[in-house]
Amino acid sequence: MAPFTDDETHVLLLENIHPDAATLLTEAGFKVDTHDGALSEEELAERIEGVHLLGIRSTTQVTRAVLEKATDLVAVGAFCIGTNQIDLQAATERGVAVFNAPFSNTRSVVELAIAEIIALTRRLTDKNREMHEGIWNKSAAGAHEIRGRRLGIVGYGNIGSQLSVLAETLGMSVYFYDIADKLALGNAVRCSSLEELLETVDVVSLHVDGRPGNSGLFGEKEFARMRPGSIFLNLSRGFVVDHQALRRHIESGHLAGAAIDVFPHEPKRRGEPFESELRGLPNVILTPHIGGSTEEAQQDIGRFVASKLRQYALDGNTSLSVNFPQLALPERAGTHRLAHVHVNTPGVLAAINGVFADHGVNIEGQYLGTRGQVGYVITDIGSPASPEVVQALRDMPETIRLRHLS
């Protein structure tokens, strides 16, 4: 792969990423193109040639087929939490670093969850509909405070744990279930199984990640185990819930309400038709994947991920990469930096340094990290790397990608 310098760097940002991202990358000297909607696999494969940095959100799929066309691509930024829309294995094999925003929209998702729990518990959806129909129905029937009610959180990561804290502050009793060993915050109670949680709580809120094993996590059996009159929320991933089963349990009255923000099949662009089995149901809140869609969160995500892409492009730093070893070598005045991605096998660092020694190159600073199948070395040398040095490193059988950064 040919190295590139900052004045040659081409960035493609899709899915209406916050303008601050484009501004930050433009100020770094990069050429930035933006596109409001998502691209299909075929469309992206056609557009990806010549792109060094790609920014997406949750809808665009960066598949192996796309990556095979992306001969110049060095990094992908997911301007969201999840990265299941990216083939991480294929990206790693091709030396493409991937970054995301694991924390930036946490508060926004949690606030939406709290708002929906209150709205469903008070049956505000029904009251709002009736008022718009000209019906004055002042009644307390079916309306409850959330204080004293039991909230069950499935997935106790960044979002789930913060929801736990805020819900407890509002007077709810919190229970959670996670396959990993997580520290309970406040007075939250850890459940030993999902079944235990479902049989205990009044409100169930899903906050699981996008790993393939979570597909179909919640279906007929799980809804049947929930307590009569319970409320269900999913603000995590669309494919984890069987929506037909959810509809049956809403229509039967077994569940008192639901709030769904994510769907198995979502429109790629604003304004496209939306279809779902859940449309038209009473006391069901449907939102168009807006859990993290506040101006504050999107601005923060735009700046955060764009900053990671810029740092990797210019300095080789991989802090918070989801698929590369995490390295950050401080800049040294008067040095020249090489970034070497390679297959993680013994002896690679010795071979790299052997090339430098054979060509009389002095190493001023060097970091090595490994992660699974990939190794990554950042090296600062005292003089510009000659074409012979660059070619010798590139010709190593373990080399996946070499970039000459300065």
LUMZA-664399 format. One record per residue (C-alpha): residue number from 1; chain; z, x, y. Coordinates in nm, 3 decimals, padded with zeros to 5 digits. Each point is the difference from the previous one (the first is absolute). Example, Ala and Ser with C-alpha at 12.3 -4.5 7.8 and 13.67 -1.06 7.14 Angstrom:
REM LUMZA-664399
REC   num   chaine         Z         X         Y
REC     1        A    00.780    01.230   -00.450
REC     2        A   -00.066    00.137    00.344
//
This chain:
REM LUMZA-664399
REC   num   chaine         Z         X         Y
REC     1        A    00.000    00.000    00.000
REC     2        A   -00.086    00.129    00.343
REC     3        A    00.296    00.061    00.231
REC     4        A    00.010   -00.187    00.326
REC     5        A    00.153    00.061    00.337
REC     6        A    00.153   -00.252    00.236
REC     7        A   -00.315   -00.051    00.210
REC     8        A   -00.192   -00.099   -00.315
REC     9        A    00.256   -00.237   -00.146
REC    10        A   -00.130   -00.354   -00.055
REC    11        A    00.253   -00.283   -00.036
REC    12        A   -00.071   -00.355   -00.122
REC    13        A    00.269   -00.262    00.068
REC    14        A   -00.037   -00.343   -00.164
REC    15        A    00.183   -00.335    00.006
REC    16        A    00.095   -00.022    00.366
REC    17        A    00.243    00.292    00.003
REC    18        A    00.204    00.022    00.321
REC    19        A   -00.194    00.169    00.285
REC    20        A    00.272    00.263    00.040
REC    21        A   -00.123    00.157   -00.325
REC    22        A   -00.351    00.046    00.137
REC    23        A    00.140    00.132    00.328
REC    24        A    00.221    00.258   -00.172
REC    25        A   -00.284    00.124   -00.221
REC    26        A   -00.251    00.005    00.285
REC    27        A    00.240    00.207    00.210
REC    28        A    00.008    00.251   -00.287
REC    29        A   -00.376    00.048    00.051
REC    30        A   -00.112   -00.212   -00.293
REC    31        A   -00.294   -00.241   -00.001
REC    32        A    00.141   -00.345   -00.079
REC    33        A   -00.192   -00.309   -00.116
REC    34        A    00.181   -00.332   -00.042
REC    35        A   -00.081   -00.320   -00.190
REC    36        A    00.202   -00.322    00.032
REC    37        A   -00.031   -00.132   -00.357
REC    38        A    00.029    00.142   -00.346
REC    39        A   -00.302    00.141   -00.184
REC    40        A   -00.101   -00.079   -00.356
REC    41        A   -00.025    00.281   -00.252
REC    42        A   -00.377    00.013    00.046
REC    43        A    00.022   -00.006    00.381
REC    44        A    00.262    00.273    00.008
REC    45        A   -00.198    00.218   -00.241
REC    46        A   -00.292   -00.021    00.242
REC    47        A    00.212    00.077    00.308
REC    48        A    00.219    00.278   -00.142
REC    49        A   -00.254    00.284    00.013
REC    50        A    00.097    00.247    00.271
REC    51        A    00.347   -00.152    00.045
REC    52        A    00.289    00.249   -00.012
REC    53        A    00.292   -00.236    00.070
REC    54        A    00.008   -00.365   -00.109
REC    55        A    00.248   -00.260    00.127
REC    56        A    00.044   -00.335   -00.177
REC    57        A    00.256   -00.276   -00.039
REC    58        A    00.066   -00.210   -00.309
REC    59        A   -00.337   -00.165   -00.070
REC    60        A   -00.256    00.283   -00.021
REC    61        A   -00.017    00.150   -00.350
REC    62        A   -00.044    00.378   -00.019
REC    63        A   -00.121    00.023   -00.359
REC    64        A   -00.116    00.290   -00.211
REC    65        A   -00.359   -00.105    00.067
REC    66        A    00.061    00.019    00.375
REC    67        A    00.173    00.338   -00.030
REC    68        A   -00.291    00.140   -00.199
REC    69        A   -00.220   -00.072    00.303
REC    70        A    00.256    00.142    00.244
REC    71        A   -00.103    00.364   -00.020
REC    72        A    00.149    00.087    00.340
REC    73        A    00.318   -00.208   -00.023
REC    74        A    00.326    00.198    00.018
REC    75        A    00.260   -00.271    00.068
REC    76        A    00.055   -00.377   -00.012
REC    77        A    00.257   -00.175    00.215
REC    78        A    00.133   -00.337   -00.121
REC    79        A    00.121   -00.168    00.321
REC    80        A    00.246   -00.210   -00.201
REC    81        A    00.269    00.049   -00.263
REC    82        A   -00.192   -00.033   -00.325
REC    83        A   -00.261    00.237   -00.142
REC    84        A   -00.106   -00.197   -00.309
REC    85        A   -00.336   -00.065    00.171
REC    86        A   -00.075    00.373   -00.036
REC    87        A   -00.083    00.172   -00.328
REC    88        A    00.262    00.272    00.039
REC    89        A   -00.099    00.179   -00.320
REC    90        A   -00.363    00.030    00.112
REC    91        A    00.105    00.105    00.350
REC    92        A    00.225    00.274   -00.135
REC    93        A   -00.270    00.128   -00.236
REC    94        A   -00.234    00.038    00.299
REC    95        A    00.260    00.164    00.224
REC    96        A    00.037   -00.300    00.231
REC    97        A    00.349   -00.040    00.147
REC    98        A    00.136   -00.353    00.047
REC    99        A    00.254   -00.111    00.260
REC   100        A    00.164   -00.335    00.072
REC   101        A    00.268   -00.159    00.219
REC   102        A    00.295   -00.067   -00.231
REC   103        A    00.249   -00.097    00.271
REC   104        A   -00.182   -00.111    00.316
REC   105        A   -00.031   -00.374   -00.066
REC   106        A    00.324   -00.050   -00.193
REC   107        A    00.178   -00.184    00.280
REC   108        A   -00.293   -00.233    00.062
REC   109        A   -00.019   -00.107   -00.366
REC   110        A    00.375   -00.053   -00.017
REC   111        A    00.005   -00.214    00.314
REC   112        A   -00.278   -00.220   -00.140
REC   113        A    00.193   -00.042   -00.326
REC   114        A    00.316   -00.103    00.188
REC   115        A   -00.196   -00.243    00.217
REC   116        A   -00.162   -00.158   -00.306
REC   117        A    00.329   -00.030   -00.188
REC   118        A    00.149   -00.187    00.296
REC   119        A   -00.310   -00.217    00.048
REC   120        A   -00.016   -00.098   -00.368
REC   121        A    00.372   -00.057   -00.035
REC   122        A   -00.002   -00.230    00.304
REC   123        A   -00.331   -00.158   -00.113
REC   124        A   -00.147    00.071    00.342
REC   125        A   -00.351   -00.016   -00.146
REC   126        A    00.045   -00.367   -00.086
REC   127        A    00.169   -00.082    00.332
REC   128        A   -00.277    00.173    00.194
REC   129        A   -00.275   -00.185   -00.192
REC   130        A    00.168   -00.337    00.049
REC   131        A    00.047    00.055    00.372
REC   132        A   -00.368    00.087    00.039
REC   133        A   -00.078   -00.324   -00.185
REC   134        A    00.214   -00.193    00.248
REC   135        A    00.290   -00.058   -00.241
REC   136        A    00.357    00.037    00.131
REC   137        A    00.210    00.074   -00.309
REC   138        A    00.336    00.130    00.114
REC   139        A    00.184    00.062   -00.325
REC   140        A    00.209    00.275   -00.157
REC   141        A   -00.117   -00.084   -00.352
REC   142        A   -00.122    00.310   -00.180
REC   143        A    00.080    00.233    00.292
REC   144        A    00.251    00.281   -00.050
REC   145        A    00.145    00.302    00.174
REC   146        A   -00.087    00.334   -00.155
REC   147        A    00.360    00.113    00.048
REC   148        A    00.169    00.001   -00.339
REC   149        A   -00.323   -00.026   -00.197
REC   150        A   -00.094    00.262   -00.259
REC   151        A   -00.305    00.217    00.061
REC   152        A   -00.164    00.184   -00.290
REC   153        A   -00.215    00.300    00.090
REC   154        A   -00.245    00.130   -00.262
REC   155        A   -00.084    00.357    00.099
REC   156        A    00.267    00.185    00.197
REC   157        A   -00.212    00.255    00.185
REC   158        A   -00.036    00.048    00.374
REC   159        A   -00.073   -00.367    00.072
REC   160        A    00.223   -00.154   -00.263
REC   161        A    00.303    00.205    00.100
REC   162        A   -00.040   -00.075    00.372
REC   163        A   -00.041   -00.370   -00.078
REC   164        A    00.323    00.031   -00.195
REC   165        A    00.188    00.132    00.303
REC   166        A   -00.133   -00.261    00.246
REC   167        A    00.048   -00.290   -00.241
REC   168        A    00.360    00.100   -00.061
REC   169        A    00.056    00.020    00.376
REC   170        A   -00.113   -00.363    00.019
REC   171        A    00.255   -00.100   -00.262
REC   172        A   -00.208   -00.002   -00.317
REC   173        A    00.123    00.142   -00.328
REC   174        A   -00.252    00.256   -00.123
REC   175        A   -00.101    00.084   -00.357
REC   176        A   -00.279    00.239   -00.093
REC   177        A   -00.195    00.128   -00.296
REC   178        A   -00.202    00.322   -00.015
REC   179        A   -00.128    00.198   -00.297
REC   180        A    00.118    00.319    00.174
REC   181        A    00.364    00.088    00.054
REC   182        A    00.057   -00.099    00.364
REC   183        A    00.320    00.021    00.205
REC   184        A    00.124   -00.343    00.107
REC   185        A    00.042   -00.036    00.377
REC   186        A    00.290   -00.195    00.147
REC   187        A    00.132   -00.256   -00.249
REC   188        A   -00.329   -00.045   -00.187
REC   189        A    00.037   -00.047   -00.376
REC   190        A   -00.237    00.169   -00.242
REC   191        A   -00.126   -00.220   -00.285
REC   192        A   -00.060    00.158   -00.340
REC   193        A   -00.315   -00.205   -00.061
REC   194        A   -00.251   -00.216    00.183
REC   195        A    00.114   -00.295   -00.211
REC   196        A    00.358    00.041    00.122
REC   197        A   -00.115    00.000    00.361
REC   198        A   -00.221   -00.308   -00.038
REC   199        A    00.280   -00.202   -00.158
REC   200        A    00.246    00.095    00.274
REC   201        A   -00.165   -00.033    00.341
REC   202        A   -00.128   -00.275    00.230
REC   203        A   -00.279    00.204    00.161
REC   204        A   -00.226    00.255   -00.173
REC   205        A   -00.195    00.250    00.211
REC   206        A   -00.247    00.246   -00.158
REC   207        A   -00.036    00.350    00.147
REC   208        A   -00.163    00.198   -00.279
REC   209        A   -00.269    00.266    00.027
REC   210        A   -00.362   -00.014   -00.108
REC   211        A    00.019    00.191   -00.327
REC   212        A   -00.221   -00.155   -00.274
REC   213        A    00.306   -00.078   -00.212
REC   214        A    00.110   -00.259    00.256
REC   215        A   -00.311   -00.214   -00.055
REC   216        A    00.109   -00.348   -00.109
REC   217        A    00.366    00.091    00.046
REC   218        A    00.092   -00.352    00.106
REC   219        A   -00.135   -00.299   -00.189
REC   220        A    00.092   -00.315   -00.191
REC   221        A    00.295    00.152   -00.183
REC   222        A    00.155    00.146    00.316
REC   223        A   -00.044   -00.317    00.208
REC   224        A    00.157   -00.206   -00.280
REC   225        A    00.306    00.227    00.003
REC   226        A    00.060   -00.052    00.371
REC   227        A    00.272   -00.245    00.096
REC   228        A   -00.113   -00.355    00.090
REC   229        A   -00.053   -00.032    00.375
REC   230        A   -00.057    00.374    00.046
REC   231        A   -00.234    00.158    00.253
REC   232        A   -00.256    00.269   -00.082
REC   233        A   -00.155    00.266    00.227
REC   234        A   -00.266    00.262   -00.067
REC   235        A   -00.076    00.249    00.277
REC   236        A   -00.092    00.288   -00.231
REC   237        A   -00.324   -00.014   -00.206
REC   238        A   -00.221   -00.297   -00.078
REC   239        A   -00.074    00.085   -00.362
REC   240        A    00.364   -00.003   -00.110
REC   241        A    00.031   -00.383    00.013
REC   242        A   -00.167   -00.277   -00.201
REC   243        A   -00.083   -00.248    00.276
REC   244        A   -00.093   -00.279   -00.240
REC   245        A    00.346    00.019   -00.155
REC   246        A    00.155    00.002    00.346
REC   247        A   -00.194   -00.312    00.095
REC   248        A    00.122   -00.182   -00.309
REC   249        A    00.362    00.077    00.079
REC   250        A   -00.039   -00.106    00.364
REC   251        A   -00.170   -00.327   -00.096
REC   252        A    00.260   -00.078   -00.266
REC   253        A    00.280    00.046    00.252
REC   254        A    00.161    00.279   -00.203
REC   255        A   -00.046    00.233    00.301
REC   256        A    00.088   -00.124    00.347
REC   257        A   -00.249    00.221    00.182
REC   258        A   -00.190    00.326    00.015
REC   259        A   -00.140    00.251    00.248
REC   260        A   -00.301    00.211   -00.100
REC   261        A   -00.152    00.274    00.215
REC   262        A   -00.217    00.178   -00.259
REC   263        A   -00.263   -00.133   -00.238
REC   264        A   -00.195    00.125   -00.304
REC   265        A   -00.328   -00.043    00.190
REC   266        A   -00.001    00.033    00.377
REC   267        A   -00.286   -00.032    00.249
REC   268        A   -00.131    00.338    00.113
REC   269        A   -00.048   -00.103    00.362
REC   270        A    00.167   -00.223    00.254
REC   271        A   -00.154   -00.348    00.007
REC   272        A   -00.127   -00.001   -00.360
REC   273        A    00.097   -00.302   -00.216
REC   274        A    00.334    00.013   -00.178
REC   275        A    00.051   -00.172   -00.335
REC   276        A    00.327   -00.038   -00.189
REC   277        A    00.166   -00.231   -00.252
REC   278        A    00.293   -00.020    00.241
REC   279        A   -00.178   -00.165    00.292
REC   280        A    00.129   -00.343    00.096
REC   281        A    00.337    00.022   -00.174
REC   282        A    00.311   -00.127    00.181
REC   283        A    00.260    00.251    00.120
REC   284        A   -00.231    00.292   -00.084
REC   285        A   -00.069    00.260    00.269
REC   286        A   -00.329    00.189   -00.038
REC   287        A   -00.068    00.297    00.226
REC   288        A   -00.308    00.230    00.003
REC   289        A    00.160    00.329   -00.113
REC   290        A    00.182    00.048    00.330
REC   291        A    00.333    00.133   -00.126
REC   292        A   -00.051    00.325    00.190
REC   293        A   -00.227   -00.146    00.265
REC   294        A    00.205    00.028    00.313
REC   295        A   -00.124    00.192    00.301
REC   296        A    00.299    00.235   -00.030
REC   297        A   -00.058    00.076   -00.368
REC   298        A   -00.377    00.042    00.029
REC   299        A    00.034    00.235    00.293
REC   300        A    00.259    00.206   -00.184
REC   301        A   -00.213    00.008   -00.316
REC   302        A   -00.307    00.099    00.200
REC   303        A    00.176    00.292    00.159
REC   304        A    00.185    00.109   -00.315
REC   305        A   -00.294    00.011   -00.243
REC   306        A   -00.244    00.137    00.258
REC   307        A    00.248    00.278    00.070
REC   308        A    00.015    00.087   -00.370
REC   309        A   -00.380    00.009   -00.022
REC   310        A   -00.023    00.219    00.309
REC   311        A    00.264    00.242   -00.126
REC   312        A   -00.170    00.033   -00.336
REC   313        A   -00.345    00.049    00.152
REC   314        A    00.113    00.262    00.251
REC   315        A    00.297    00.175   -00.164
REC   316        A   -00.017   -00.092   -00.368
REC   317        A    00.346   -00.160    00.011
REC   318        A    00.056   -00.258   -00.273
REC   319        A    00.342   -00.140    00.094
REC   320        A    00.042   -00.349   -00.158
REC   321        A   -00.329    00.017   -00.190
REC   322        A    00.011   -00.238   -00.296
REC   323        A   -00.208    00.219   -00.234
REC   324        A    00.023    00.362    00.120
REC   325        A    00.287    00.251    00.003
REC   326        A    00.179   -00.036    00.332
REC   327        A   -00.039    00.318    00.203
REC   328        A    00.043    00.075    00.370
REC   329        A   -00.054    00.363    00.098
REC   330        A    00.096    00.068    00.363
REC   331        A   -00.277    00.136    00.218
REC   332        A   -00.005    00.376    00.058
REC   333        A   -00.168    00.135    00.312
REC   334        A   -00.298    00.223   -00.065
REC   335        A   -00.047   -00.103   -00.364
REC   336        A   -00.277   -00.178   -00.187
REC   337        A    00.076   -00.277   -00.249
REC   338        A   -00.153   -00.081   -00.337
REC   339        A    00.088   -00.311   -00.202
REC   340        A   -00.073    00.020   -00.372
REC   341        A    00.018   -00.301   -00.234
REC   342        A   -00.018    00.096   -00.365
REC   343        A    00.064   -00.111   -00.356
REC   344        A    00.367    00.059   -00.078
REC   345        A   -00.012    00.278   -00.259
REC   346        A    00.207    00.321   -00.025
REC   347        A   -00.121    00.306    00.184
REC   348        A   -00.200   -00.163    00.281
REC   349        A    00.216    00.137    00.281
REC   350        A   -00.027    00.350   -00.145
REC   351        A   -00.378   -00.037   -00.018
REC   352        A   -00.019   -00.120    00.363
REC   353        A    00.211    00.289    00.121
REC   354        A   -00.205    00.237   -00.214
REC   355        A   -00.309   -00.106    00.197
REC   356        A    00.179    00.073    00.326
REC   357        A    00.119    00.338   -00.129
REC   358        A   -00.347    00.096   -00.125
REC   359        A   -00.142   -00.063    00.347
REC   360        A    00.281    00.162    00.196
REC   361        A    00.127   -00.329    00.147
REC   362        A    00.363   -00.008    00.117
REC   363        A    00.200   -00.318   -00.071
REC   364        A    00.222   -00.105    00.291
REC   365        A    00.141   -00.319   -00.154
REC   366        A   -00.056   -00.205   -00.311
REC   367        A    00.128   -00.321   -00.163
REC   368        A   -00.081   -00.125   -00.350
REC   369        A    00.081   -00.342   -00.142
REC   370        A   -00.101   -00.181   -00.317
REC   371        A   -00.003   -00.368   -00.090
REC   372        A   -00.118   -00.112   -00.339
REC   373        A   -00.354    00.123   -00.057
REC   374        A   -00.053    00.145    00.346
REC   375        A    00.123    00.310    00.180
REC   376        A   -00.026    00.068    00.371
REC   377        A    00.031    00.328    00.186
REC   378        A    00.004    00.052    00.376
REC   379        A   -00.052    00.363    00.099
REC   380        A    00.005    00.159    00.345
REC   381        A   -00.183    00.332    00.015
REC   382        A   -00.005    00.265    00.271
REC   383        A   -00.377    00.012    00.053
REC   384        A   -00.287   -00.246   -00.031
REC   385        A   -00.103   -00.063   -00.359
REC   386        A   -00.333    00.164   -00.071
REC   387        A   -00.277   -00.194   -00.174
REC   388        A    00.066    00.216   -00.307
REC   389        A    00.367   -00.103   -00.013
REC   390        A   -00.084   -00.367    00.046
REC   391        A   -00.266    00.013   -00.269
REC   392        A    00.227    00.183   -00.245
REC   393        A    00.270   -00.266    00.041
REC   394        A   -00.251   -00.280   -00.030
REC   395        A   -00.142    00.155   -00.319
REC   396        A    00.337   -00.001   -00.178
REC   397        A   -00.027   -00.237   -00.301
REC   398        A    00.321   -00.178    00.101
REC   399        A   -00.116   -00.077    00.355
REC   400        A   -00.037   -00.367    00.089
REC   401        A   -00.041    00.042    00.374
REC   402        A    00.035    00.280    00.255
REC   403        A    00.025   -00.059    00.373
REC   404        A   -00.013    00.273    00.263
REC   405        A    00.206   -00.157    00.280
REC   406        A    00.008    00.271    00.264
//
